[in-house]
């Protein structure tokens, strides 16, 4: 989901810069969830930047640099498909408000579910040790582990401890809710290294990726780790 959000936001803004049309595949996953600006829908399986809606003879342009901004030669001399890595906010910084607006959920029940999830978390923590106050600052923690553990640094126990201490000094009544994947390894790691010994921190039950995203957006602040999805969880709620 994170890579797809980066690809859409970047391609959308690049097309806008060069005064061309963004063509979306009919079965593009983001169309199901978000209020993307109406535009031509195509049979091609990729996002296309086109001068017309015929989208014939599209040239493939690969962005090889991951997690960094790469200069893309523009304007394009013909219709193109951008693919590879577009994992930088710099590709769509000029369109960030537009993108944020488009990333509102079509299904309003998603917002309801996310809010209920947080209310239940507050209730559980209140019952445990935090009294009955409802005036809390909620900080969402997204922990990315999974396959990253094998080949990339992930957030350490010390990192999450220092990040929480920062918010504890900043706010009087703060609670932390953790979102991670459903694997036993990830959930066990969070319980042992973040939740254990903390009276203000709760690991949420596993949920759908869209509900996870909405829950993070519904929080007042965020602590993120690695990965593109984690980056998007820290974007202000549309």
C-alpha positions as CSV (number, residue, x, y, z in Angstrom):
1,X,0.0,0.0,0.0
2,X,2.8,2.4,0.9
3,X,4.6,2.0,-2.5
4,X,1.3,2.4,-4.3
5,X,0.5,5.6,-2.5
6,X,3.9,7.0,-3.4
7,X,3.5,5.9,-7.0
8,X,0.1,7.6,-7.4
9,X,1.0,10.8,-5.6
10,X,4.3,11.2,-7.6
11,X,2.9,10.2,-11.0
12,X,-0.1,12.5,-10.5
13,X,2.0,15.5,-9.7
14,X,4.5,14.8,-12.5
15,X,1.7,14.6,-15.0
16,X,0.3,17.9,-13.7
17,X,3.7,19.6,-14.1
18,X,4.0,18.6,-17.7
19,X,0.4,19.4,-18.6
20,X,-0.5,15.8,-19.5
21,X,-3.2,13.4,-18.4
22,X,-2.8,10.7,-15.8
23,X,-4.4,7.5,-16.9
24,X,-5.4,5.0,-14.3
25,X,-6.0,1.2,-14.7
26,X,-9.6,0.1,-14.3
27,X,-8.7,-2.2,-11.4
28,X,-6.3,0.2,-9.7
29,X,-6.6,-0.7,-6.0
30,X,-6.6,2.9,-4.7
31,X,-9.8,3.6,-6.6
32,X,-11.6,1.3,-4.3
33,X,-10.7,3.2,-1.1
34,X,-10.0,6.8,-1.9
35,X,-11.7,9.8,-3.6
36,X,-9.1,10.1,-6.3
37,X,-9.7,13.0,-8.7
38,X,-11.8,11.7,-11.7
39,X,-9.7,11.0,-14.8
40,X,-9.6,8.6,-17.8
41,X,-9.5,4.9,-16.9
42,X,-7.5,2.6,-19.1
43,X,-7.1,-1.1,-19.9
44,X,-3.3,-0.8,-19.4
45,X,-2.1,-2.3,-16.1
46,X,0.0,0.7,-15.1
47,X,-0.3,4.4,-14.3
48,X,0.3,6.3,-17.5
49,X,1.2,9.9,-18.3
50,X,-0.4,10.7,-21.7
51,X,-1.1,13.6,-24.0
52,X,-4.4,12.0,-25.1
53,X,-6.6,9.2,-23.7
54,X,-5.7,6.8,-26.5
55,X,-2.5,5.8,-24.6
56,X,-0.9,3.9,-27.5
57,X,2.8,3.2,-27.7
58,X,3.6,4.2,-24.2
59,X,7.3,4.4,-23.4
60,X,8.4,2.8,-20.2
61,X,10.6,5.0,-18.0
62,X,12.2,3.3,-15.0
63,X,13.1,5.1,-11.8
64,X,15.9,3.1,-10.4
65,X,16.8,4.9,-7.2
66,X,14.9,3.6,-4.1
67,X,13.9,5.8,-1.2
68,X,15.6,8.9,-2.7
69,X,14.6,11.6,-5.1
70,X,15.9,11.2,-8.7
71,X,15.8,13.8,-11.4
72,X,13.4,12.7,-14.1
73,X,14.0,14.2,-17.5
74,X,10.9,16.3,-18.4
75,X,9.0,17.2,-20.4
76,X,8.4,13.8,-22.0
77,X,8.7,13.5,-25.8
78,X,5.8,11.0,-25.9
79,X,3.4,9.2,-23.6
80,X,5.1,7.3,-20.8
81,X,4.6,4.8,-18.0
82,X,6.7,5.6,-14.9
83,X,7.7,2.5,-12.9
84,X,10.2,1.4,-10.4
85,X,10.8,3.6,-7.3
86,X,9.1,7.0,-6.7
87,X,9.6,6.9,-3.0
88,X,10.2,10.5,-2.2
89,X,7.8,13.3,-1.1
90,X,9.8,15.7,-3.4
91,X,8.0,14.3,-6.4
92,X,4.7,15.6,-5.2
93,X,5.5,18.3,-2.7
94,X,3.9,21.0,-4.9
95,X,0.7,19.0,-5.0
96,X,0.6,17.8,-1.3
97,X,-2.6,19.6,-0.4
98,X,-4.3,18.2,-3.5
99,X,-3.0,14.7,-2.7
100,X,-4.1,14.9,0.9
101,X,-7.6,15.9,-0.2
102,X,-7.8,13.0,-2.6
103,X,-6.8,10.5,0.1
104,X,-10.1,10.9,2.0
105,X,-11.9,7.6,2.3
106,X,-14.9,6.8,0.1
107,X,-16.4,4.6,2.8
108,X,-17.2,6.8,5.8
109,X,-17.5,3.7,8.0
110,X,-13.7,3.5,7.9
111,X,-13.5,6.7,9.9
112,X,-16.1,5.3,12.3
113,X,-14.2,2.0,12.8
114,X,-10.9,3.8,13.4
115,X,-12.5,6.2,16.0
116,X,-14.1,3.2,17.8
117,X,-10.9,1.4,17.8
118,X,-9.2,4.3,19.6
119,X,-12.0,4.8,22.0
120,X,-11.8,1.1,23.0
121,X,-8.1,1.5,23.5
122,X,-8.6,4.5,25.8
123,X,-11.2,2.6,27.7
124,X,-8.9,-0.4,28.2
125,X,-6.0,1.8,29.4
126,X,-8.3,3.8,31.7
127,X,-9.5,0.6,33.3
128,X,-6.0,-0.7,33.8
129,X,-4.3,2.3,35.4
130,X,-5.0,5.7,34.0
131,X,-8.2,6.7,35.7
132,X,-11.3,7.9,34.0
133,X,-10.1,11.0,32.2
134,X,-11.1,11.2,28.5
135,X,-8.9,14.2,27.8
136,X,-6.0,12.3,26.3
137,X,-3.4,13.0,23.6
138,X,-3.2,9.9,21.4
139,X,0.0,8.9,19.8
140,X,0.0,6.2,17.1
141,X,3.1,4.0,16.9
142,X,3.6,2.1,13.6
143,X,6.1,-0.8,13.9
144,X,7.4,-2.3,10.7
145,X,9.1,-5.5,11.1
146,X,8.2,-8.6,8.9
147,X,10.6,-9.1,6.1
148,X,12.5,-5.9,7.0
149,X,14.1,-7.7,10.0
150,X,16.1,-9.9,7.6
151,X,17.7,-7.2,5.5
152,X,17.1,-3.7,6.8
153,X,17.4,-1.8,10.2
154,X,14.1,-1.4,12.0
155,X,13.1,0.7,15.0
156,X,14.9,-0.4,18.1
157,X,13.6,-0.7,21.7
158,X,15.6,2.4,22.6
159,X,14.2,4.4,19.6
160,X,10.6,3.7,20.7
161,X,11.4,4.4,24.3
162,X,13.0,7.8,23.5
163,X,10.1,8.8,21.2
164,X,7.5,8.0,23.8
165,X,9.5,9.9,26.5
166,X,9.5,12.9,24.2
167,X,5.7,13.0,24.1
168,X,5.4,12.2,27.8
169,X,7.3,15.4,28.6
170,X,5.2,17.3,26.1
171,X,1.7,16.3,27.2
172,X,0.2,15.5,30.6
173,X,-2.3,12.7,29.6
174,X,-0.8,10.8,26.7
175,X,-1.5,7.3,25.5
176,X,0.3,5.2,22.9
177,X,-1.4,2.7,20.6
178,X,0.8,0.3,18.6
179,X,-0.1,-0.9,15.1
180,X,2.0,-3.7,13.5
181,X,1.5,-6.7,11.2
182,X,-0.3,-9.8,12.3
183,X,2.8,-12.1,12.5
184,X,3.6,-13.7,15.8
185,X,7.2,-12.3,15.6
186,X,6.1,-8.7,15.2
187,X,3.4,-8.8,17.9
188,X,5.6,-10.6,20.4
189,X,8.5,-8.1,19.8
190,X,6.1,-5.2,20.4
191,X,4.8,-6.7,23.6
192,X,8.2,-7.5,24.9
193,X,10.1,-4.3,23.9
194,X,7.5,-1.6,23.9
195,X,4.4,-2.6,25.9
196,X,6.1,-4.4,28.8
197,X,6.4,-2.3,31.9
198,X,4.3,0.6,30.4
199,X,1.0,1.6,31.8
200,X,0.2,4.0,28.9
201,X,0.9,1.8,25.9
202,X,-1.4,-0.7,24.2
203,X,-0.9,-3.1,21.2
204,X,-4.0,-3.0,19.1
205,X,-5.5,-6.1,17.6
206,X,-4.5,-6.9,14.0
207,X,-6.8,-5.3,11.4
208,X,-7.1,-4.5,7.7
209,X,-4.3,-2.3,6.2
210,X,-6.8,0.4,5.4
211,X,-8.2,0.4,8.9
212,X,-4.7,0.6,10.3
213,X,-4.0,3.6,8.1
214,X,-7.2,5.3,9.2
215,X,-6.4,4.6,12.8
216,X,-3.0,6.2,12.6
217,X,-4.5,9.2,10.8
218,X,-7.0,9.6,13.6
219,X,-4.3,9.8,16.2
220,X,-3.0,13.2,17.4
221,X,0.6,12.4,16.7
222,X,2.7,9.6,15.4
223,X,5.9,7.6,15.9
224,X,6.9,5.7,12.8
225,X,9.6,3.2,11.9
226,X,10.8,2.1,8.4
227,X,9.0,1.4,5.2
228,X,6.8,3.4,2.8
229,X,3.6,2.5,4.5
230,X,4.9,3.7,7.9
231,X,5.8,7.0,6.2
232,X,2.2,7.4,5.0
233,X,0.8,6.7,8.5
234,X,2.3,10.0,9.6
235,X,0.6,12.1,7.0
236,X,-2.0,14.5,8.4
237,X,-5.5,13.1,8.2
238,X,-7.2,14.3,5.0
